[in-house]
Amino acid sequence: MSSIPLVDLAAAHAEVAEEVDAGFKRVIADTAFIGGAEVAAFEAEYAAFSGVPHCVGVANGTDALELAMRAVGVGPGNEVILPANTFIATAEAVARAGARVVLVDCDPATYLIDVAAALAAITPATRAIAPVHLYGQLADVRLLRAGLAGRDIAIVEDAAQCQGATRHGAGAGADGIAATSFYPGKNLGAYGDAGAVITGDGQLAADIRRMSAHGSVRKYVHEVVGMNSRLDGLQAVVLRAKLARLADWNARRRAIAERYDELLAGLDVVRPVTLAGNEHVWHIYCVRVPGGAVRRDAVLASLNAAGVGAAIHYPVPVHLTPAFADLGYPAGAFPHAESTAPELLSLPIYPQLTAAQQDRVVEALAAALAG
């Protein structure tokens, strides 16, 4: 019996293979390897898909976050507030921009940033707050923005996991600036590293485009100290082909998540919660296994032994990683992030997952929980 992967990139490629092959031939014939027509077309198409005027393609999602931070003025002497339960790239982007990372706890039901905690953590040095749209649903940016009324504090959305997700009908970046990743396993994934910044602010978009090209909009005229972070033509081909299918793929993910909710109803797991007003795109379908890390890890090992590619997303909160130990937060500082991390387990989810495969996942999970 074949194994069930956490994400099936081969199945996704099969749906776009002919278009990608034709697009690669165009790029090679035109020698448009950096920038070019394919990149420009993708930027326009992704901006339209996201409901914002501007998209700037860059080399990866971490660069996108750093560029967005720098564009809103984050730098040395500043603080940026973000949730403790995120992939380390969110914190890395702040550190790379020269600012101090300030962490807050998450909501224990949705795992999204605790908005009240973020507002309470503001100091005179706070320059930005970075809500993370975790697992495929949006944090409550409008509530956060309302709490920031009258303050010169930017919101930089980490939208690496939520391509196509909306909150009350609006997507990430609709009311400010958002950074996303097109790492291969994302809902919209490239065939290597890629990312983008989306925004409604034309000046921010222009600043990011300049910074991402060595601080230059004209060859050898370097107006600011920038970096080399550009989307290449071959990745744009892949992203354009997949973007044309993304709405359908996200709908398939929602149907799979709904079926998981039904199939898991009688099992000893805590199913994921969608915040009211959100349209989730289910980048990750994450359950909690009560009993702590020992039980969760045993369940994971059992699933993997049964050929089910379950996994753990973010086993260690940011403040407990060696890279950010110097922040000085002790164990116990963020009880919700710390209590959920040892129990979270990600189940396979991708648009091509069949009902039979999903049944096998749930059967294997039931057996693992019983063991």
N, C-alpha and C positions, 0 to 999 in steps of 0.2 A: 504494500500500500504506500502510495507516495506521500511525502510530508507536505504539510500546509505551512507556507512561509508566513512570517509576520506581515510582509509586504511583497507582492508579486510583481517585480519590475519587468520581468520577461513578458507577462501577460499584457501589461500596459504597452510595452513596445510593439507587440504583435498588432495592436490596433492602429498604430501610427507609422509602422515601418516603411510603407511605400512613400508617404509624404516626407518622412525624414530623409530617406534616400534621395529623393528628387531635390529636396532643399539643400542637402550637403553638396550635391553636384553643382547647384547654382552658386553656392558660396565659393567652392573651389574654382569654378570657372571664372568668377569675378575677382578672385583672390581677396575677398572682403572678410578677412579673418578677425579683425578687431573693428567693432562698429559696423557701419554699412547699412544697406537697405533692410536686411532681415532684422537687425537690432532696432532700427527706427520703427519698422512695422510692428514688431512685438511691443515696444514701449507704448505705441498708440493704442494697440489692441488691449493691452493689460490695463492701461489707464481707463479705457472705456468700460471694460469688464468690472473694474473696481469702483466706477462711478466718481472718478476724480479727474481733473484736467491733466495732471502731470505724472509721468513715470520715468525714472532714470535707472537704467539697467547697470548693475555693477557686478563685481567678480564673485561675491558670496554674501550670505546673509549677515555675517558678523561685520564685514565692511559696511554694509548698508546701515546697520545700527550705529556704528561709529560716525559715519558721514552725517546721518540724521542728527546725532547728538551735537556734532561740531557745527552743523548748520544753524541750530537754534541757540548757539552760544555757549555750549557746555565746554568747560576747560579747567585748567588748574585753579584751585581755590573754590570750585563749585562742588555741590553734592547732587547726586541723582538718586531718587528713591525707586526701588524695585522690589518685587516679591522674592522671598528667600527660596521658594520652590520653582526654580526655572533652570533651563539649561545654562551652563556657565557663560555662554556667549553674550547674554544680556549684560552680565557684570563685566565681562572682558571689554565690551565696547565702551563702557563708562571709564574703566581704568585706562584704556588706550587713548581716550580723549583727554586724559589728565585729571579727571575728577574723582571724587571719593564716592564709593558705593555705600548707600544707606539702605538697609534691608527692612522689610516689614513682613508680617505674617499673611497667610492666605485665608480665604473663607473655607471652613472645613467641609462644606457640602459640594461646592463647585470647584475648589482649588484655585479660583481666580483671586487676584489681589484684593485684600481687604481695604476698601476705599477709605473707610474711617481711620484705619491705622496709618494709611499713607498720608492723609491730611494731617494727622496728629504728629507725624514725624518731620514736618516741615520746619526748617530753621532759616535764619537769614542767608545761609549759604546755598539753599536749595535752588537749583536752576531748572531742574526738570523732574518729572515723574514718568517712569517707564512701565505702564501696565503691560502684562504679557497675556496675549490671547491664547491661553493654554489649551492644547488638545484639539482645537478646532472651533472654539466658541469665543466670542468677544467679551472682554471685561467691560465693566460699566463706565465707559469713558465719559458719557454725558454727566453722570453723577459726579465723577471726579472733576470734570471741567466746572460744574456748578460750584463745587467746593473751593475752586481756585479763583473764583470771580474776583477781579480787582487786584490779583497778584501777578507779578511778572515771572510766572513759572510755566515752562512749556510742557506739553505732553508728547512724548515720543513713544509711539505704540510699537511693541514687538509683535509683529504680525506674521512670524515665520511659520505658524501652523494653521493659518485660518484663511487661505485663499478662497474667496467666495462666501465666507460667513458674513452674516449681517446681524445688527442689533436694531430693532425697531425700523428695519428696512434699510439702514445705512451700514456701509462696510468700513473696514479699517482705513484710516487716513482721510475719511470724508470731512472731518472737522479739524484737520491739522496735518500731521505727518506720521507716516508709518513705514517701518522697514520690514522686508520679507526675505525669505530664503527659498531658493529653488533647488536645494539639495535633492539628490535623486529620489529619496523616499518621501518627499512632501506630496501633498495632493496635486500640486503642479511642480513636477520635478524635472530637472535638466539631466544631461548625461555626464555630469561632473558638477563642480561648484558653480553657482550663479545666485544672484540676488537682485533686489531692486528697492528703491525708495519711491513711495507714492505720496502725493501731496496736492492740495488745492492751491498752494502758494507758489506762484511762478518764480518769485525771487529765491525762495528756498531751493526749488528745483534747479535753477540756474547756478546757485552756489554749490550744490552737490555735484552737478555735472562738471563744474570747474575743478573742484577739489579732487574728484575721482580721476582726473586726467592730469596729474602732476601740477595742479593749480593753474591750468592753462586752458584757454578757449581758442588760442591761436598758437601755432607751432613756435616753440622757443620763446614765447612771451608768458612768463610764469608770475602771476599776480599774487599768489599766496603759496604757502607751503602745502602741497597736496599729497596725493598718494596715487599709486597705480592700481586702479580697481575698475576695470571695464568689462562689460558683457561682450562675449565674442559671438561672431556670426553663426557658428555651428550650434552653440547652445540656444541661440534665438530661434533657429529652425525647429529644434525639438520643442521648445516652449510654445511656439505658435501652433504646432500640430496638436499638442496636448491641451492648450488653452481652448481650442475649438470644441473640445469634448469635456471640459472641466465641469460645466453645469450639470451635464448628464452624469458624470462620474461622481460628483458630490451628491446628487440625488440617489444614486445607487448606494453610496455610503450611508445616507440617512435611512434608507430602507433596511440595510443590514443591521444598523444600530438598533432600529426599532425591533427587529426580529430577535436580536440578542436580548433586549430588555424582556421580551416575552419568554424566551427560552430559559433565562437565568432566574426567573421570578421565584422559583422554589429552592434555589441553591444558597449556601451560606457565603454570599458575597454581597458587598454593597455596590449597587449599580451606579453609573454616573448620572449626575444631575445637570439638566440644561437650565440655565438662568432664564426666567420668564422674559419674553421679548426677543430671544435669540433664535436665529436659524443656524444650527450647528452644522459643520461640515465634516466632523468626525475624522480628523487626521489620526487620532488615537482613540481607541475604545478601551478605557482604563477602569478596572474594577478594584475594590478594596477587599483583601482577604483578611478577615479579623484574626487576631492572634499574634501579630508581629512578624518580624523578618524571618524567624526560623520556620514558621508555618508557610508563609508566602514563598520562601525559597524552595521549600519542599514541594509545594504545588507546582512551581515553575519547573523544577527538575523533572517531575512526573509528566508534565505536559510535553516538555522537550523530548523525553524518552519515548513518548507516544507519537512523535512526529509532528507535534504542534508547535509552531514557531512563536510562542508567547515570549514576552520580554519585560524588562523593567525600564521605565523611563524616569530618570533622575532619582537614583537611590540615595543621594546625599544632598541635603540643602546647601546652598552656596556658602553659608558661613561656616560649615563644618568641613569644607574642602581645604586641603593644605594651601592652595593658591590664594585663598582669601582669609586665612587664619589671622592675618594681621589686622582685620577689621575689629577684632576684639570681642565679638559676640560669643558668649558662652553657650554650651549645650543647654537647651531649655529656653533660649531666648525667644523662639518662635514655635510655640507648642503645637499649633495645627500643622505647620509644615513638617515638623519633626515626627509627629505621631502618624501622619499619613504616609510619609515616604517609605517606611518599612513594610507597608501593607499593599502598596499599589502594584497592579499587575496588568500589563497591556496584552489584549487578545488580538489575534489576526484580524485586520480589516483593510480591505482594498476593493475597488469597484468590481473586480472580476471574481470575488469570493462567491462560491456557489452555495446553495442551501445545503447540499449534502456535506460540503466541507464544514460549513458552520455547525451542522449537527454533530459532526465528529469532534469539533472543538469543544462544544458544550458537554458531550458525553465524556471526553477525556478530562475536562475540568471537574465534572461531577465525581468521577472516579478518584481524581487526585484529592479532592476535598474530603471524600469519605475515608481515604487512606490515612 
